[in-house]
């Protein structure tokens, strides 16, 4: 090799090294500049208390005490505070979601990103021990109150009914097996009403929200047909349907960060036998004349248009002349079922065991309960830890 | 506090950098020492006492050993030395292995010894090995005794490598503690390491970790072979990108402060044998064991029987270093046996096998090893291995399709980034002599920074696998 060539190579190498060093220097400056800008934006940015997009309260600056420092509480909370109050937080969250999409991910934060904008909760493993206790207590309760008709209906979740909307092959629990296991355990004491087949027949319709973990009023109306038949309520009513919200972004949208679709909330009013009634929120001591809470439509969670959310006990007294009184043990899925049940009972007492600590046997005795219905969605039921406690017989 | 958190990056780091570069040179070690204590106390407010004790004790022990040496008092030199080794190992043993030991004793003894499992002080396995390297090297005259408590404290507690290594030997930084070059270009070099590590950890490891976690959470009997292999591959990538990413961040931070630490990983998944793999994986740990256990035991310059014993001892210890559990012991011995096998039986065979098969062979055993490593216990590990070989739920199912299609892009990225090729290409492109394109490097690194920050702000999932050790 000639020296000319060698010199040329040497010069190239020096040039390459210089350019690398130049890049490093500017990178050092750029990095520090970005750190400084971000830090300043965080310090002087406006603090927020609530995140609409995530539907949760954001962390506040923690109180500094000796104890909280020694046990590490202060540090953890300080870190939460910095992350929660990061400038342009929503923008970062959107960027992260976009990155996930580019990577081709099909789930985000325990939510499957299904077809046609459907978001579906990744079902968790059941809490077998508590579920057994709950089922036993339900059977005991039914046996104890043999004079009342006790029903149970487990509402399947969207991932099971609308299976074809899941990402292909996404692993889910076999909810059919879960439901039949529950019904088997209750068999003989409680009359079980299976609504799965009915819902499945309407799987192509809008029976579950896309962005929320609840079912729609339409879904509840189909399930009601089964309930009406089994419970001997006059079915086949015609309904006046009102659309009350078009821009509902539910909890699954918040959890997954996927804000690409939104939902419509509808309410159904029985057109054949309209009833007047009074709703009493027992714990809160409030009375209204509607099961719909129009103020909730201003909120993020528009599903709370039904009763404004969950309450320990809600008593509904109708002006009708029916003779039956219903005690409804429920989770939030039942909130939109009550609109269908209204015309057929004189009194409906809704009890949410998660918030209720009183004696239910007393309700049975004093309120002349003729019908009891356990209405839950499967995901909530298999994780529930409150039913057994509420149903436990009072031992004096 | 971990590096890949909003708090570290946008609160702690800016403050440290500001103070470090404002103070005069003679105060820089003090700044490192004090901030390291804050960094450690942030996650372990109580165990900071333990660390301070370790620093002071080893500082004094070093001086004492040097003192006895100076007066040629061999007996006392030995006594002080072994005493120091005992105290360091005793501390590690008590906090890390005491619960495990008693648990197993209780299982075989007719009576029960009551005990309370202590939470493991973060980083104790790392800083104990650092103090030992100092004590042993002072004893062997490999390094000078450190008489400056601040410098010594800065070495032991140095936050970049405090909780997850690399295990920096005192001999390697002795000079740097007093005299190190700090420059803008070196700082920028550190930034490239740091951001590469951040990207590896946050963009690659955390994301593929989700695949592993959700596969591992599936009921054991329902795994098809394909799904089990996908899960195993996911963990294989997760642990590499997680740990090497963290090491890279440590090395990068070190460079920002003017230190040069040894690199801890050298593309281990491109290894052509198990022996090669352990020269490229967690290099600082391997070389620590070689230097302070294997060679003092006689290394390979002894007869075959003792050599086999040496290998097995070293690998049993390496396994146990990763945690106080039987699975880690088995995992260590597994590698010990593989290495012996390669050394004594496969050596000639491997030489004649085409490279492609050597890589397959290596990765196969490495992946099997990770199953043992990752499973909650040996029984779970065995049933997972069973699923991988078709004893679960068949060979193939829709779940496998789901995971493969969800993570395909990520898997391709991970495979590419496991080898040296992309970085080489990147350098050739950005630092070309023909065209001025270094700006592209700048854009690339800052892009990683921004993309990673998005994940950190949403930090719902940010585990760190090497925290337990």
Contacts between the chains, C-beta under 8 A, distances in Angstrom:
chain1	res1	chain2	res2	distance
A	12	B	433	4.1
A	13	B	433	7.6
A	15	B	433	4.3
A	16	B	431	5.0
A	16	B	432	7.0
A	16	B	433	4.8
A	17	B	431	7.8
A	19	B	430	8.0
A	19	B	431	4.9
A	19	B	432	7.6
A	19	B	433	7.4
A	19	B	436	7.1
A	19	B	438	4.5
A	20	B	427	7.6
A	20	B	430	7.9
A	20	B	431	4.3
A	20	B	438	7.0
A	20	B	441	8.0
A	21	B	185	4.6
A	21	B	188	8.0
A	22	B	438	5.6
A	23	B	188	7.3
A	23	B	430	6.7
A	23	B	431	6.9
A	23	B	438	3.8
A	23	B	439	7.6
A	23	B	441	4.5
A	23	B	442	5.7
A	24	B	184	7.7
A	24	B	185	4.7
A	24	B	186	7.8
A	24	B	187	7.8
A	24	B	188	3.1
A	24	B	189	5.1
A	24	B	191	7.5
A	24	B	192	6.8
A	25	B	184	4.9
A	25	B	185	5.3
A	25	B	188	5.3
A	26	B	188	7.2
A	26	B	438	7.9
A	26	B	442	5.5
A	27	B	188	4.4
A	27	B	191	5.1
A	27	B	192	6.5
A	27	B	441	7.2
A	27	B	442	5.5
A	27	B	445	5.6
A	27	B	446	7.6
A	28	B	184	5.2
A	28	B	185	7.4
A	28	B	187	4.3
A	28	B	188	3.5
A	28	B	190	7.9
A	28	B	191	5.6
A	29	B	184	7.5
A	29	B	188	7.8
A	30	B	442	6.2
A	30	B	446	5.8
A	31	B	188	7.6
A	31	B	191	4.5
A	31	B	195	7.5
A	31	B	445	7.8
A	31	B	446	7.5
A	31	B	449	7.1
A	32	B	17	6.9
A	34	B	446	6.8
A	34	B	449	6.5
A	35	B	9	7.3
A	35	B	10	6.8
A	35	B	13	6.7
A	35	B	14	5.0
A	35	B	17	7.5
A	36	B	14	6.5
A	38	B	10	5.3
A	38	B	453	7.7
A	39	B	10	5.3
A	39	B	11	7.1
A	39	B	14	4.7
A	42	B	10	6.0
A	42	B	11	7.9
A	69	B	45	6.2
A	70	B	45	5.2
A	70	B	46	6.8
A	71	B	45	7.2
A	72	B	43	7.2
A	72	B	44	7.8
A	72	B	45	5.5
A	75	B	1	7.7
A	75	B	42	5.1
A	75	B	43	7.2
A	75	B	45	7.6
A	78	B	7	7.0
A	79	B	1	7.7
A	79	B	5	6.5
A	79	B	6	7.4
A	79	B	7	4.3
A	82	B	6	5.3
A	82	B	7	4.9
A	82	B	10	6.8
A	82	B	11	5.8
A	83	B	5	7.8
A	83	B	6	4.6
A	83	B	7	7.2
A	83	B	456	7.5
A	83	B	457	6.2
A	83	B	459	6.0
A	86	B	6	6.1
A	86	B	10	7.8
A	86	B	457	4.9
A	89	B	457	6.2
A	92	B	453	6.7
A	92	B	454	4.8
A	92	B	457	4.0
A	92	B	458	6.8
A	93	B	454	7.6
A	93	B	457	6.9
A	93	B	458	5.6
A	95	B	450	7.8
A	95	B	451	7.5
A	95	B	454	4.1
A	96	B	454	4.1
A	96	B	455	5.5
A	96	B	457	7.3
A	96	B	458	4.7
A	99	B	203	7.6
A	99	B	451	6.1
A	99	B	454	6.3
A	99	B	455	7.4
A	100	B	207	7.9
A	102	B	409	7.6
A	103	B	207	6.4
A	103	B	407	7.9
A	103	B	409	5.3
A	103	B	410	5.4
A	104	B	405	7.3
A	104	B	406	6.2
A	104	B	407	7.3
A	104	B	408	6.3
A	104	B	409	4.6
A	104	B	410	7.4
A	105	B	207	7.5
A	105	B	406	5.8
A	105	B	407	7.7
A	106	B	402	7.2
A	106	B	405	7.6
A	106	B	406	4.5
A	107	B	214	7.7
A	107	B	406	7.3
A	109	B	460	5.9
A	122	B	214	7.9
A	167	B	402	6.2
A	167	B	405	7.9
A	167	B	406	7.2
A	168	B	398	6.8
A	168	B	401	6.3
A	168	B	402	6.3
A	168	B	405	7.2
A	169	B	397	7.5
A	169	B	398	3.4
A	169	B	399	5.4
A	169	B	400	7.3
A	169	B	401	4.3
A	169	B	402	3.3
A	169	B	403	7.9
A	169	B	405	7.7
A	170	B	399	7.8
A	170	B	402	5.0
A	171	B	214	7.8
A	171	B	218	5.9
A	171	B	222	8.0
A	171	B	399	4.7
A	171	B	402	6.8
A	257	B	458	7.3
